[in-house]
Amino acid sequence: MKVSKIDRKGNRREVLLKEYFLTASLLALFKRVGDQAAKATAERAIQATPVKVRY
């Protein structure tokens, strides 16, 4: 399935619909990876325990 896209100058470009789905899925993947990385960092900070140092 093709979608016609017209820019401000009036140029027409036909784009395959799968390009839109690919872009949307990649953005969703990057968002999920970022959320998981932030969650892992927060969990790691909570699990950290202080260590006694002797002089």
KABEL-V722407 format. One record per backbone hydrogen bond with DSSP energy under -0.5 kcal/mol. NH is the residue of the N-H (numbers start at 0). CO is the residue of the C=O. Records with the same first field share a line. If there is no record, write none. Layout:
NH->CO  CO
This chain:
2->14
4->12
6->4  10
9->6
12->4
14->2  12
16->0
18->15
19->15
20->16
21->17
22->18
23->19
24->20
25->21
26->22
27->23
28->24
29->25
30->26
31->27
32->28
33->29
34->30
35->31
36->32
37->33
38->34
39->35
40->36
41->37
42->38
43->39
44->40
45->41
46->42
47->43
